[in-house]
Structure formats: C-alpha cells, structure tokens
C-alpha cells in the first residue's frame, strides 16, 4: 500500500499550502460552475458562456494592468458584459446571438489591447499566461474568502429564481403567459453566469473557462433525468476532475528530469473531455440511471 501511495502522491502534496489553496478555490469554482452550467446547457447558451470568458480575459488583463487582483477584473467586467448581452439579446434567439456576438468581438479587442499594454508597459510578469490559462497554484490564500463570497452570491441567485428559471428555460412562452418576469429571471441567471465564468477563469484561464462550465453539466444531463440530480452529479464531476487535475499537475513536476510541471488547466480540460466521451457509452448510461 505504501508503494501505491508513493506512486500516486508525490512528496509534500498534502502539506503544501499552494495545494490547499488550489484545492479549495478549485472545489468552490467547480461547484458554482456545475450548477450554473446545467442551466447554461439547457438554455443552449454555451456560446454566451464562451463570450463571457473572453470578457473575463479583458477584465483580468485590465485589472493586472492597473495593479488590481485579476478576480476583480474577471468578475467585474464579466457582469458588465452579461448586462449588455441581456440588454441587446431580448428573448428571441436571433437577438441573443446578436448581443453575444457584439460583446464577444468587443471583448477580444479589449483583451488584445490590455494584454499588449500589460506585457509592454506594465509591471506584471506572466500576465498573459495567468489570464488565458489560469494560475491556481499561485493564487494567494486571501483570495479564498473572495471566491467563496462571490460563489455564494451566484448560487443564491440561482436558488432564489430556481423554479421560475426552470420554467422559463423549458418553455419561455408558458412562463411569460403565467406572468413570470422572464427578462428579470434571465438577467439574474446571466449575472450568476458572469460570476461563474469569472471564477472559472481564475482557476483554469479565461479561454478554457467554458470547459468547467459546460463539460460536467453536459455529462450530468446525459446521465440523469432531472435538473436537481443533474446539478448534484455535475458538482461531483466538476470537483472530482478539478482535484484530480491538481494532483496530476503537481505530480507532473516529478515526471522525467526537466522538473517542469504541466498546467493544471490542461489536465482538467482533458479529464472533462474524457468524461464526456465516456458518458456517451450506452452501458455507462444504463449503469448510472
């Protein structure tokens, strides 16, 4: 057993402060992303989540440029982008795609500008990698309460509007006919989505943030028949893949002789993708159901 333990867990894994922070932040982010992601998949707004990832990249780069924590930029500008998308998108699918496309193009342009300024005139080192691919192992311990508070706000927003949001997701026309404020419910969801994507950007980077948002939720919806069960299973999958990704990234430092750790984001995205492929196997679906 000791040999197996030593082969799986490299020295210092359980006592490393960086691992503790990474596991805590990663677990919190995975839960928020999973719950929000279930509605994102059901509402067919994966493109919107991707657009908010680019908005978060612009916000994170801008925050680093002026010397702020990237979390403030990831979430702050993401909320602004979500509001603009909701304002332009209205209820129709065509309007929603239009709003998403406009915000996406603007965000990419701002990201290019802020990252250029950060790397040429700013003092931040490794800003591009930190914004685009995440930096969970160098996240300060003081960030944990901020992530927990923002995650709680996003989950509370989903919980408050859960039933009308579910109806508006399944049948917006019926929801509107019953007097449910579909626009207001949609705005609450979009704000929760913006916070989720912003936090995910901190963990695995802005351009990969939708993997943690969409992947576990898509797998869970394949394997379960109810929204509540899908949300629970998505949380388990998200936390599991995130923690396993952190373990593999830590262990990768000891692989070979180069002493170069592979990115956490690579392992998390790879595990999510593998999980989605496995969930498509009929035998797996029958076993879970």
C-alpha positions as CSV (number, residue, x, y, z in Angstrom):
1,X,0.0,0.0,0.0
2,X,2.8,2.4,0.8
3,X,4.3,1.8,-2.7
4,X,0.9,2.6,-4.3
5,X,0.5,5.7,-2.1
6,X,4.0,6.9,-3.0
7,X,3.3,6.3,-6.7
8,X,0.1,8.4,-6.7
9,X,1.0,11.2,-4.3
10,X,4.4,12.8,-4.7
11,X,6.2,14.1,-1.6
12,X,4.7,17.1,0.1
13,X,1.3,17.0,-1.7
14,X,-0.9,17.0,1.4
15,X,1.2,19.6,3.3
16,X,1.7,22.1,0.5
17,X,-0.1,25.4,1.2
18,X,-0.3,26.1,-2.5
19,X,-2.1,22.7,-2.9
20,X,-4.5,23.6,-0.1
21,X,-5.4,26.9,-1.6
22,X,-5.7,25.4,-5.1
23,X,-8.0,22.6,-3.9
24,X,-10.2,25.0,-2.0
25,X,-10.5,27.5,-4.8
26,X,-10.9,24.8,-7.4
27,X,-13.6,23.0,-5.5
28,X,-15.6,26.1,-4.9
29,X,-15.3,27.2,-8.6
30,X,-16.3,23.7,-9.8
31,X,-19.5,23.7,-7.7
32,X,-20.6,27.2,-8.9
33,X,-19.7,26.3,-12.5
34,X,-21.6,23.0,-12.3
35,X,-24.8,24.4,-11.0
36,X,-24.8,27.4,-13.4
37,X,-23.6,25.1,-16.2
38,X,-26.7,22.9,-16.0
39,X,-28.9,25.8,-16.9
40,X,-26.4,27.1,-19.5
41,X,-26.6,23.8,-21.3
42,X,-30.4,23.5,-21.0
43,X,-30.8,27.1,-22.3
44,X,-28.4,26.5,-25.2
45,X,-26.2,29.4,-24.1
46,X,-22.8,27.8,-24.3
47,X,-21.9,30.5,-26.9
48,X,-22.8,33.1,-24.3
49,X,-20.6,31.5,-21.7
50,X,-17.7,31.4,-24.2
51,X,-18.3,35.1,-24.9
52,X,-18.2,35.9,-21.2
53,X,-14.9,34.0,-21.0
54,X,-13.4,36.5,-23.5
55,X,-15.0,39.4,-21.5
56,X,-13.3,38.0,-18.4
57,X,-10.0,37.8,-20.2
58,X,-10.3,41.5,-21.0
59,X,-11.2,42.3,-17.4
60,X,-8.4,40.2,-15.9
61,X,-5.8,41.8,-18.2
62,X,-7.2,45.3,-17.4
63,X,-7.0,44.6,-13.7
64,X,-3.4,43.4,-13.8
65,X,-2.6,46.5,-15.9
66,X,-3.7,48.8,-13.2
67,X,-2.3,46.7,-10.3
68,X,-5.6,45.1,-9.1
69,X,-6.4,41.4,-8.4
70,X,-7.4,39.6,-11.6
71,X,-10.5,38.3,-9.8
72,X,-11.9,41.9,-9.7
73,X,-11.5,42.2,-13.5
74,X,-12.7,38.7,-14.3
75,X,-15.9,39.1,-12.4
76,X,-16.4,42.8,-12.7
77,X,-16.2,43.2,-16.4
78,X,-18.0,39.9,-16.8
79,X,-21.0,41.3,-15.0
80,X,-21.0,44.3,-17.3
81,X,-20.8,42.1,-20.3
82,X,-23.6,39.9,-19.1
83,X,-25.8,43.0,-18.6
84,X,-25.0,44.3,-22.1
85,X,-25.8,40.9,-23.6
86,X,-29.1,40.7,-21.8
87,X,-30.0,44.3,-22.8
88,X,-29.3,43.6,-26.5
89,X,-30.4,40.0,-26.7
90,X,-34.1,40.3,-25.5
91,X,-36.0,37.0,-25.8
92,X,-35.5,35.9,-29.4
93,X,-32.7,33.6,-30.3
94,X,-31.5,35.9,-33.1
95,X,-31.3,38.8,-30.8
96,X,-29.5,36.8,-28.2
97,X,-26.9,35.7,-30.8
98,X,-26.5,39.2,-32.0
99,X,-25.9,40.5,-28.5
100,X,-23.4,37.7,-27.8
101,X,-21.5,38.3,-31.0
102,X,-21.2,42.1,-30.4
103,X,-19.9,41.6,-26.8
104,X,-17.6,38.8,-28.0
105,X,-15.9,40.9,-30.7
106,X,-15.5,43.9,-28.3
107,X,-14.1,41.7,-25.6
108,X,-11.4,40.1,-27.9
109,X,-10.3,43.6,-29.0
110,X,-10.0,44.8,-25.4
111,X,-8.2,41.7,-24.4
112,X,-5.6,42.2,-27.2
113,X,-5.1,45.8,-26.1
114,X,-4.8,45.2,-22.4
115,X,-2.5,42.2,-22.7
116,X,-0.3,44.2,-25.1
117,X,-0.1,47.1,-22.6
118,X,0.4,44.7,-19.7
119,X,3.4,43.0,-21.4
120,X,5.0,46.1,-22.8
121,X,4.4,48.9,-20.3
122,X,3.0,47.2,-17.2
123,X,5.0,45.6,-14.4
124,X,3.1,42.3,-14.2
125,X,5.1,39.2,-15.2
126,X,3.4,36.2,-16.8
127,X,0.2,38.2,-17.2
128,X,-0.8,36.6,-20.5
129,X,-0.4,33.1,-19.2
130,X,-2.2,34.0,-15.9
131,X,-5.2,35.5,-17.7
132,X,-5.5,33.0,-20.5
133,X,-4.6,29.7,-18.9
134,X,-5.1,30.3,-15.1
135,X,-2.8,30.4,-12.2
136,X,-4.4,28.3,-9.5
137,X,-1.2,27.2,-7.8
138,X,-0.1,30.8,-7.2
139,X,-3.4,32.1,-6.0
140,X,-3.0,33.9,-2.7
141,X,-4.7,32.5,0.3
142,X,-6.5,35.8,0.8
143,X,-8.4,35.1,-2.4
144,X,-10.3,32.2,-0.9
145,X,-12.9,34.2,1.1
146,X,-13.5,36.4,-2.0
147,X,-14.1,33.3,-4.2
148,X,-16.4,31.8,-1.5
149,X,-18.4,35.0,-1.2
150,X,-18.8,35.5,-4.9
151,X,-19.7,31.9,-5.4
152,X,-22.3,32.1,-2.6
153,X,-23.9,35.1,-4.3
154,X,-24.1,33.3,-7.7
155,X,-25.6,30.1,-6.1
156,X,-28.0,32.2,-4.0
157,X,-29.2,34.0,-7.2
158,X,-29.8,30.6,-8.9
159,X,-31.6,29.3,-5.8
160,X,-33.9,32.3,-5.4
161,X,-35.1,32.1,-9.1
162,X,-34.8,28.3,-9.4
163,X,-38.4,27.4,-10.2
164,X,-39.3,30.3,-12.5
165,X,-35.9,29.9,-14.1
166,X,-36.5,26.3,-14.8
167,X,-39.9,27.0,-16.3
168,X,-38.5,29.9,-18.4
169,X,-35.7,27.6,-19.6
170,X,-38.0,24.8,-20.6
171,X,-40.8,26.9,-22.1
172,X,-40.3,30.7,-22.0
173,X,-43.7,31.3,-23.7
174,X,-45.6,29.4,-21.0
175,X,-43.5,31.3,-18.3
176,X,-44.4,34.6,-19.8
177,X,-48.1,33.6,-20.1
178,X,-48.1,32.8,-16.4
179,X,-46.9,36.3,-15.5
180,X,-43.3,35.3,-14.7
181,X,-40.9,38.2,-15.4
182,X,-38.8,36.3,-17.9
183,X,-36.4,39.2,-18.6
184,X,-35.7,39.7,-14.9
185,X,-35.2,36.0,-14.4
186,X,-32.9,35.8,-17.4
187,X,-30.9,38.8,-16.1
188,X,-30.4,37.1,-12.7
189,X,-29.2,34.0,-14.5
190,X,-26.8,36.0,-16.7
191,X,-25.3,37.7,-13.7
192,X,-24.8,34.3,-12.0
193,X,-23.2,33.0,-15.2
194,X,-20.9,36.0,-15.4
195,X,-19.7,35.3,-11.8
196,X,-19.3,31.6,-12.6
197,X,-17.2,32.3,-15.7
198,X,-15.1,34.9,-13.9
199,X,-14.2,32.5,-11.1
200,X,-13.6,29.7,-13.6
201,X,-11.2,32.0,-15.4
202,X,-9.2,32.3,-12.2
203,X,-8.9,28.5,-11.9
204,X,-8.2,27.4,-15.5
205,X,-7.9,30.5,-17.5
206,X,-10.3,32.7,-19.5
207,X,-10.1,30.8,-22.8
208,X,-10.7,27.5,-21.1
209,X,-13.3,28.6,-18.6
210,X,-16.3,27.1,-20.5
211,X,-14.8,23.6,-20.2
212,X,-15.6,23.6,-16.4
213,X,-18.9,25.4,-17.1
214,X,-20.2,23.1,-19.9
215,X,-18.4,19.8,-19.5
216,X,-19.6,18.5,-16.1
217,X,-23.1,19.8,-16.7
218,X,-23.3,18.2,-20.2
219,X,-22.1,14.8,-18.8
220,X,-24.6,15.0,-15.9
221,X,-27.6,15.9,-18.2
222,X,-26.6,12.9,-20.3
223,X,-26.7,10.6,-17.3
224,X,-29.7,11.9,-15.3
225,X,-33.3,12.7,-16.0
226,X,-34.0,15.6,-13.5
227,X,-32.4,19.0,-13.2
228,X,-31.7,18.7,-9.5
229,X,-29.9,15.3,-9.9
230,X,-28.0,16.7,-12.9
231,X,-26.8,19.7,-10.7
232,X,-25.7,17.3,-8.0
233,X,-23.9,15.0,-10.3
234,X,-22.3,17.9,-12.2
235,X,-20.9,19.2,-8.9
236,X,-19.3,15.8,-8.1
237,X,-17.9,15.5,-11.6
238,X,-16.6,19.1,-11.5
239,X,-14.9,18.8,-8.1
240,X,-13.5,15.4,-8.9
241,X,-11.9,16.4,-12.2
242,X,-10.6,19.6,-10.7
243,X,-9.0,17.9,-7.7
244,X,-7.6,15.1,-9.9
245,X,-6.2,17.7,-12.3
246,X,-4.5,19.5,-9.4
247,X,-3.0,16.1,-8.3
248,X,-1.7,15.3,-11.8
249,X,-0.3,18.8,-12.3
250,X,1.6,18.5,-9.0
251,X,2.9,15.0,-9.8
252,X,4.0,16.1,-13.3
253,X,6.8,18.1,-11.7
254,X,8.4,14.9,-10.8
255,X,8.0,13.2,-14.2
256,X,11.2,12.9,-16.1
257,X,14.2,15.1,-15.3
258,X,13.1,18.5,-16.6
259,X,11.3,19.4,-13.3
260,X,8.6,21.3,-15.2
261,X,5.1,21.0,-14.0
262,X,2.4,20.8,-16.7
263,X,-0.6,23.2,-16.5
264,X,-3.5,22.3,-14.2
265,X,-5.9,23.6,-16.9
266,X,-4.6,21.0,-19.4
267,X,-5.4,18.1,-17.1
268,X,-8.8,19.5,-16.0
269,X,-9.9,20.1,-19.6
270,X,-8.6,16.7,-20.7
271,X,-10.4,14.9,-17.9
272,X,-13.7,16.7,-18.6
273,X,-13.4,15.8,-22.3
274,X,-12.7,12.2,-21.4
275,X,-15.7,12.1,-19.1
276,X,-18.0,13.5,-21.8
277,X,-16.8,10.7,-24.2
278,X,-17.4,8.0,-21.6
279,X,-20.8,9.3,-20.8
280,X,-21.9,8.6,-24.4
281,X,-21.3,4.9,-23.9
282,X,-24.8,3.2,-23.6
283,X,-23.6,0.8,-20.9
284,X,-22.4,3.7,-18.7
285,X,-25.8,5.5,-19.1
286,X,-27.7,2.4,-18.1
287,X,-25.4,1.8,-15.1
288,X,-25.8,5.4,-13.8
289,X,-29.6,5.5,-14.3
